[in-house]
């Protein structure tokens, strides 16, 4: 992910947190996104607890759907 795309994603992080939380709520998840931060390897999304595979897939789908992210650059730890 380019530095420019990382910066743009972070600048709109409040909206991303809200949208991811809403998406997780729609699938009846108890996971809440606490914050999004930037580090050397990319963007990190921090949640209130360990996520299930479904939660992780939901977050990944949201991130890939944003206009700042190139889908093939998304890596799941």
Kinemage of the C-alpha trace (Angstrom):
@kinemage 1
@onewidth
@group {chain A} dominant
@subgroup {mainchain}
@vectorlist {calphas} color= white
{ca unk a 1} P 0.000 0.000 0.000
{ca unk a 2} L 1.454 3.344 -0.950
{ca unk a 3} L 2.117 5.945 1.747
{ca unk a 4} L -0.388 8.271 0.080
{ca unk a 5} L -3.148 5.641 0.281
{ca unk a 6} L -2.286 4.839 3.901
{ca unk a 7} L -2.509 8.505 4.810
{ca unk a 8} L -5.834 8.969 3.038
{ca unk a 9} L -7.263 5.879 4.743
{ca unk a 10} L -6.123 7.125 8.170
{ca unk a 11} L -7.490 10.643 7.573
{ca unk a 12} L -10.947 9.107 7.230
{ca unk a 13} L -10.458 6.563 10.026
{ca unk a 14} L -13.368 7.823 12.160
{ca unk a 15} L -15.780 7.000 9.365
{ca unk a 16} L -14.087 3.650 8.757
{ca unk a 17} L -14.378 2.691 12.440
{ca unk a 18} L -18.070 3.593 12.422
{ca unk a 19} L -18.745 1.719 9.194
{ca unk a 20} L -16.864 -1.408 10.265
{ca unk a 21} L -18.661 -1.402 13.629
{ca unk a 22} L -22.007 -1.072 11.859
{ca unk a 23} L -21.128 -3.914 9.511
{ca unk a 24} L -20.072 -6.135 12.419
{ca unk a 25} L -23.268 -5.289 14.287
{ca unk a 26} L -25.292 -6.352 11.239
{ca unk a 27} L -23.823 -9.854 11.484
{ca unk a 28} L -24.578 -9.965 15.227
{ca unk a 29} L -20.934 -9.763 16.243
{ca unk a 30} L -19.845 -8.583 19.670
{ca unk a 31} L -16.553 -7.247 18.274
{ca unk a 32} L -16.031 -3.484 18.232
{ca unk a 33} L -13.253 -1.651 16.428
{ca unk a 34} L -11.381 0.499 18.947
{ca unk a 35} L -9.177 2.416 16.539
{ca unk a 36} L -7.201 2.302 13.314
{ca unk a 37} L -3.508 3.134 13.338
{ca unk a 38} L -0.680 3.430 10.882
{ca unk a 39} L 2.611 1.563 11.204
{ca unk a 40} L 5.548 0.677 8.959
{ca unk a 41} L 3.863 -2.395 7.520
{ca unk a 42} L 0.535 -0.696 6.788
{ca unk a 43} L -2.748 0.031 8.491
{ca unk a 44} L -3.692 -1.861 11.664
{ca unk a 45} L -7.286 -2.223 12.870
{ca unk a 46} L -7.492 -2.796 16.625
{ca unk a 47} L -10.568 -4.488 18.107
{ca unk a 48} L -11.887 -4.982 21.627
{ca unk a 49} L -11.302 -8.751 21.514
{ca unk a 50} L -9.990 -11.550 19.350
{ca unk a 51} L -12.071 -11.831 16.220
{ca unk a 52} L -13.646 -14.931 14.741
{ca unk a 53} L -12.997 -15.905 11.123
{ca unk a 54} L -16.372 -14.404 10.144
{ca unk a 55} L -15.534 -11.104 11.844
{ca unk a 56} L -12.126 -11.066 10.181
{ca unk a 57} L -13.688 -11.769 6.784
{ca unk a 58} L -16.186 -8.941 7.329
{ca unk a 59} L -13.440 -6.457 8.230
{ca unk a 60} L -11.309 -7.622 5.297
{ca unk a 61} L -14.227 -7.198 2.869
{ca unk a 62} L -14.894 -3.681 4.125
{ca unk a 63} L -11.244 -2.644 3.834
{ca unk a 64} L -10.968 -4.095 0.331
{ca unk a 65} L -14.083 -2.197 -0.727
{ca unk a 66} L -12.679 1.218 0.178
{ca unk a 67} L -11.370 3.377 -2.627
{ca unk a 68} L -7.957 3.843 -0.979
{ca unk a 69} L -7.002 0.187 -0.774
{ca unk a 70} L -5.842 -2.131 -3.527
{ca unk a 71} L -7.453 -5.472 -2.672
{ca unk a 72} L -4.371 -7.593 -3.411
{ca unk a 73} L -2.360 -5.551 -0.874
{ca unk a 74} L -4.563 -6.553 2.086
{ca unk a 75} L -2.801 -9.065 4.342
{ca unk a 76} L -4.489 -10.847 7.202
{ca unk a 77} L -2.193 -11.766 10.124
